[in-house]
Amino acid sequence: MGFLIKLIINIAALFIVINTVGGVRADNWQALVTASVVIGFLNAFLRPVIILLTIPINILSLGLFTLIINGSMFYFASKFVKGFVIADFWSAFWAALIFSIVSFILSMVFSPKINFRFNSFGSAPKQHKYTNVIDVEGEVVGKQGEDNE
């Protein structure tokens, strides 16, 4: 179920990107869905390897080189999917940036497995046994009905 939700979120994010960034287009809905899947696989498998290989450049650029990698993944996806066209690298760069932001926001809104909770500064982190938790500033949030100790 989680994979399906993530796929729908990626399709919606790519749809928004296609309608906001000039130089990015999909000829039909099949190309849109296929491009979403290809971008997901590239980000899941190829992107971590490239980030690992470019750690020195990322450190020197204070992480900004990651934006170039994200744009490259987007541009690379356009070479695999017929009907998904990106005009140039800068279109891919802006498309990847907007895709990341929109996908993050949609994941926060529609993902049922992740709870976001913010706490005041200075709290000590607690030990927890939960798997679907984002621990921000030491506050532990578990599934509903579970003990938070």
C-alpha positions in Angstrom: 0.0 0.0 0.0 2.9 2.4 0.9 4.4 1.8 -2.6 1.2 2.7 -4.3 0.8 5.9 -2.2 4.4 6.9 -3.0 3.8 6.2 -6.7 0.7 8.4 -6.8 2.5 11.1 -4.9 5.3 11.0 -7.5 2.9 11.1 -10.4 1.1 14.1 -8.9 4.4 15.9 -8.2 5.6 15.2 -11.8 2.3 16.5 -13.1 2.7 19.7 -11.2 6.3 20.0 -12.5 5.2 19.5 -16.1 2.7 22.3 -15.7 5.0 24.8 -14.0 8.5 24.3 -15.5 9.1 25.4 -19.0 11.0 22.9 -21.1 9.5 19.8 -19.4 6.7 17.9 -21.0 5.0 14.5 -21.2 3.2 13.6 -24.4 0.6 11.5 -22.7 -0.4 10.0 -19.3 1.5 6.8 -20.0 4.8 8.8 -20.4 3.9 10.6 -17.2 3.5 7.4 -15.2 6.5 5.7 -16.7 8.7 8.8 -16.1 7.5 8.8 -12.4 8.5 5.1 -12.0 11.9 5.6 -13.7 12.7 8.7 -11.6 11.7 6.8 -8.5 14.1 3.9 -9.4 16.9 6.2 -10.4 16.5 8.1 -7.1 16.4 4.8 -5.1 19.3 3.0 -6.7 21.6 5.2 -8.8 21.4 8.5 -6.8 22.9 7.1 -3.6 25.9 5.6 -5.4 26.6 8.9 -7.2 26.2 10.8 -3.9 28.6 8.4 -2.2 31.2 8.9 -5.0 30.9 12.7 -4.9 31.2 13.2 -1.1 34.3 15.4 -1.4 32.6 17.7 -3.9 29.4 17.8 -1.8 31.5 18.7 1.3 33.2 21.5 -0.5 30.0 22.8 -2.0 28.2 22.5 1.4 25.7 20.0 -0.1 24.7 22.2 -3.1 26.2 19.7 -5.5 23.3 17.4 -4.6 21.0 19.7 -6.5 23.2 19.1 -9.6 22.9 15.4 -9.0 19.1 15.6 -8.7 18.9 17.6 -11.9 21.1 15.0 -13.6 18.8 12.1 -12.5 15.8 14.0 -13.9 17.6 14.6 -17.2 18.8 11.0 -17.3 15.2 9.8 -16.9 14.1 11.8 -19.9 16.6 9.8 -22.0 15.0 6.5 -21.0 11.3 7.4 -21.3 9.8 8.0 -24.8 7.4 10.9 -24.6 9.0 12.5 -21.5 11.0 15.4 -22.8 13.3 17.8 -21.0 14.7 20.6 -23.1 18.0 21.3 -21.3 19.9 20.7 -18.1 18.6 23.8 -16.4 15.0 22.8 -17.0 15.9 19.4 -15.4 17.5 21.2 -12.5 14.5 23.4 -11.7 12.1 20.4 -12.4 14.0 18.2 -9.9 14.0 21.0 -7.3 10.3 21.6 -7.6 9.6 17.8 -7.8 11.5 17.3 -4.5 9.6 20.1 -2.7 6.2 19.1 -4.0 6.8 15.4 -3.3 8.0 16.2 0.2 4.9 18.3 0.9 2.5 15.7 -0.5 4.2 12.9 1.4 3.7 14.9 4.6 0.1 15.3 3.9 -0.9 11.9 2.5 1.5 9.4 3.9 -0.3 7.5 6.7 2.7 5.8 8.2 4.8 8.8 9.2 4.0 11.1 12.1 5.6 14.5 12.2 5.8 16.1 15.6 7.9 19.0 16.7 9.0 19.6 20.3 10.7 22.5 22.1 14.5 22.7 22.1 16.6 21.0 24.8 14.7 17.7 25.2 16.8 14.6 25.6 16.2 11.9 23.1 14.3 8.9 24.4 14.9 5.3 23.5 12.1 3.9 21.3 11.1 0.7 19.6 9.0 2.1 16.8 9.7 1.8 13.1 7.4 4.5 11.7 8.7 7.5 13.6 10.4 10.7 12.8 12.2 11.9 15.9 12.5 15.7 15.9 14.4 17.3 18.9 14.0 14.2 21.0 10.3 13.7 21.0 9.2 10.2 20.1 5.9 9.6 18.4 4.7 6.1 17.8 1.7 4.4 16.3 -1.6 5.3 17.9 -2.4 3.3 21.0 1.3 2.4 21.7 3.3 3.4 24.8 5.8 6.3 24.2 8.3 5.2 26.8 
